Amino acid sequence: MSSAVVTPKWSRVVVKLSGEALQGSSAYGLDAATLARIAGDLAAASAAGHQIAVVVGGGNFFRGIKGADSGIERARADSIGMLATVMNGLALEQAIEGQGRPARCLSAVPMPAVCESFSRRAALHHLEKGRVVIAAGGTGNPFFTTDTGAVLRAAELSADAVLKATQVDGVYTADPKRDPSATRYDALTHDEAIAKNLAVMDTAAFALARENRIPIIVFSIAEAGAITTTLAGRGRATLVSP
């Protein structure tokens, strides 16, 4: 298989970050060095002329599904998880601004005392002004993952693609950490990703991307410069497209 995905020039993208990506080697919470590295990569992508929106998860603090498993009702557990994404969003906002680029954290769960509420008009305004937009709070509703939220924001904002940051360099036939014989796909269609039940994103996210013809690039966030490298069409990744 080839080692790179050839990508078109994308002007506006949504980057999907898991909360776990921000914890580095820590068991939970935020790792300062990891946060600074990812913020620097996002800032560099913005400085290069891309309009960057970020949807961030909250699993480094609290995951709704696991909360439900511990006895908290699912809707309430998901609400706690949404609050965790806002915590990460605020941290990313400051870290990106610390890299010299303007950023705005917008929450789908209104909390005006700490950040702006998400609206399509506000997000587009900030993007057009060259600010990195962090869309926190998930979709604002329980029972939807932040993967689905990322594709939803991409559709709302007429983004050219979703960049799904993971701990591995693309989509594999099986979990490569558990199955050494797993092989990486260079490219897939949305239909193939759904039919093969590939767990890199949930089915609702893939289905929404298919309906709106939004390409998804799955890549590893483990290395410095991963986002800018992916936007340039270099490095190892999997393209999931219509």
VOGU-3710 file (C-alpha; in Angstrom, 3 decimals, decimal comma):
1> mssavvtpkw> 0,000/0,000/0,000  1,166/3,541/-0,637  2,272/5,675/2,293  0,336/8,832/1,477  -3,145/9,991/0,601  -3,317/12,556/-2,190  -5,710/15,249/-1,064  -7,194/18,262/-2,805  -6,672/21,729/-1,409  -9,054/22,121/1,463
11> srvvvklsge> -9,875/25,627/2,537  -12,143/24,861/5,516  -11,897/21,723/7,631  -13,201/20,341/10,895  -10,581/18,573/13,008  -12,008/15,951/15,369  -9,882/15,510/18,501  -10,616/13,014/21,233  -10,261/14,113/24,812  -7,782/11,269/25,293
21> alqgssaygl> -5,498/12,872/22,677  -4,959/15,767/25,101  -3,959/13,661/28,103  -0,667/12,461/26,625  0,808/9,696/28,748  -1,225/10,737/31,792  -4,049/8,543/33,057  -6,545/11,414/32,769  -6,785/15,197/32,492  -4,575/17,456/30,386
31> daatlariag> -0,891/17,054/29,598  0,662/20,506/29,137  3,250/19,448/26,547  0,719/17,488/24,471  -1,786/20,341/24,617  0,876/22,819/23,462  1,994/20,522/20,616  -1,516/20,035/19,238  -2,374/23,722/19,700  0,797/24,628/17,797
41> dlaaasaagh> -0,200/22,332/14,942  -3,691/23,853/14,775  -2,218/27,349/14,890  0,203/26,488/12,063  -2,632/25,143/9,911  -4,580/28,353/10,509  -1,538/30,506/9,742  -1,098/28,600/6,468  -4,495/29,900/5,330  -6,842/27,069/6,258
51> qiavvvgggn> -10,059/27,835/8,114  -9,917/25,489/11,092  -12,786/24,344/13,281  -12,156/21,801/16,028  -14,615/19,431/17,672  -13,123/18,049/20,871  -14,248/15,149/23,025  -14,163/14,910/26,799  -13,023/11,366/27,493  -9,924/12,483/29,378
61> ffrgikgads> -12,289/13,787/32,054  -15,573/11,893/31,611  -17,192/9,647/28,999  -20,980/9,505/28,934  -21,171/5,827/27,949  -18,834/4,754/30,741  -20,727/6,994/33,145  -23,929/5,206/32,210  -22,201/1,879/32,845  -21,426/3,056/36,389
71> gieraradsi> -25,066/3,649/37,208  -25,700/7,230/36,039  -28,601/7,395/33,605  -27,340/7,809/30,030  -28,879/11,231/29,334  -27,383/12,662/32,515  -24,027/10,969/31,912  -23,880/12,434/28,402  -24,609/15,883/29,844  -21,617/15,504/32,174
81> gmlatvmngl> -19,538/14,454/29,174  -20,598/17,586/27,294  -19,318/19,704/30,173  -15,999/17,864/29,943  -15,697/18,867/26,270  -16,111/22,511/27,250  -13,257/22,161/29,746  -11,056/20,856/26,924  -12,314/23,549/24,565  -11,360/26,339/26,942
91> aleqaiegqg> -7,910/24,809/27,427  -7,405/24,549/23,653  -8,587/28,131/23,149  -5,943/29,477/25,506  -3,233/27,157/24,162  -3,871/28,226/20,548  -3,851/31,891/21,508  -0,581/31,206/23,321  0,785/30,150/19,913  -0,080/33,572/18,491
101> rparclsavp> -3,329/32,701/16,664  -6,802/33,933/17,673  -9,270/31,276/18,794  -12,849/31,121/20,052  -14,467/28,360/22,091  -18,182/28,065/21,263  -20,378/25,704/23,267  -23,522/23,938/22,062  -24,584/23,949/25,728  -25,123/27,639/26,536
111> mpavcesfsr> -22,845/28,856/29,325  -22,254/32,544/28,552  -20,286/33,136/31,724  -17,389/31,078/30,325  -17,660/31,061/26,524  -19,755/32,050/23,549  -22,753/29,908/22,591  -22,449/27,988/19,331  -24,346/29,229/16,326  -23,625/28,660/12,675
121> raalhhlekg> -23,476/32,387/11,993  -21,031/33,077/14,832  -18,786/30,161/13,853  -18,653/31,246/10,206  -17,871/34,818/11,253  -14,926/33,697/13,377  -13,616/31,373/10,659  -13,732/34,128/8,068  -11,798/36,367/10,458  -9,036/33,748/10,629
131> rvviaaggtg> -9,860/32,511/14,131  -9,672/28,846/15,090  -13,140/27,795/16,225  -13,411/25,162/18,964  -16,910/23,687/18,882  -17,447/22,263/22,366  -20,508/20,787/24,045  -21,005/18,053/21,448  -24,294/18,493/19,614  -25,916/19,832/22,784
141> npffttdtga> -28,017/16,659/23,000  -27,465/13,302/24,715  -27,077/10,029/22,801  -24,877/11,581/20,091  -21,114/11,111/20,014  -18,626/13,872/19,307  -17,769/12,002/16,077  -21,313/12,636/14,902  -21,012/16,183/16,232  -17,897/16,740/14,118
151> vlraaelsad> -19,645/15,664/10,915  -22,694/17,737/11,857  -20,525/20,847/12,311  -18,758/20,115/9,019  -22,110/19,996/7,233  -23,347/23,166/8,943  -20,174/25,080/8,140  -19,846/23,775/4,559  -16,444/22,327/5,437  -14,427/20,577/2,745
161> avlkatqvdg> -13,479/17,628/4,983  -13,352/16,176/8,482  -9,891/15,298/9,814  -10,336/12,512/12,366  -7,302/12,428/14,665  -6,629/9,023/16,237  -3,812/7,079/17,867  -3,145/5,035/14,699  -2,267/6,108/11,159  -5,546/5,305/9,449
171> vytadpkrdp> -8,323/2,744/9,278  -7,313/-0,911/9,657  -9,062/-4,211/9,040  -8,785/-4,829/12,803  -7,265/-3,115/15,821  -3,537/-3,084/14,912  -2,595/-2,909/18,596  -4,310/-6,242/19,186  -3,956/-7,925/15,800  -0,487/-7,688/14,230
181> satrydalth> -1,879/-9,048/10,939  -4,247/-6,080/10,538  -3,737/-4,098/7,330  -4,385/-0,425/6,674  -6,772/0,882/4,056  -5,492/3,726/1,882  -9,032/4,609/0,817  -12,612/3,545/1,505  -16,073/4,742/0,622  -18,586/5,695/3,293
191> deaiaknlav> -20,656/2,668/2,275  -17,686/0,345/2,763  -16,878/1,824/6,178  -20,469/1,254/7,298  -20,764/-2,239/5,790  -17,470/-3,372/7,353  -18,537/-1,895/10,722  -15,181/-0,177/11,102  -15,052/1,226/14,608  -12,932/4,312/13,950
201> mdtaafalar> -16,143/6,385/13,868  -19,693/5,451/14,749  -22,176/4,494/12,052  -24,250/7,650/12,525  -21,193/9,798/11,781  -20,351/7,852/8,619  -23,988/7,946/7,491  -24,222/11,718/7,986  -20,947/12,193/6,100  -22,271/10,022/3,250
211> enripiivfs> -25,520/11,973/3,068  -23,631/15,268/2,842  -20,753/13,900/0,712  -18,106/14,950/3,246  -14,714/13,224/2,998  -13,128/11,993/6,227  -9,364/11,678/6,661  -8,282/9,339/9,469  -4,719/9,952/10,664  -2,490/9,723/13,729
221> iaeagaittt> -2,128/12,760/15,980  0,847/11,217/17,785  3,555/13,130/15,905  4,267/16,851/15,849  2,920/18,553/12,715  0,431/15,756/11,972  -2,420/18,108/11,084  -0,439/20,318/8,711  1,171/17,234/7,148  -2,244/15,691/6,542
231> lagrgratlv> -3,612/18,909/5,060  -0,667/18,910/2,666  -1,533/15,373/1,528  1,571/13,820/3,019  1,993/11,101/5,608  0,038/7,925/6,262  -3,739/8,235/6,474  -6,970/6,719/5,200  -9,351/8,682/2,999  -13,040/7,821/3,474
241> sp> -15,001/9,514/0,711  -18,293/9,304/-1,209
//
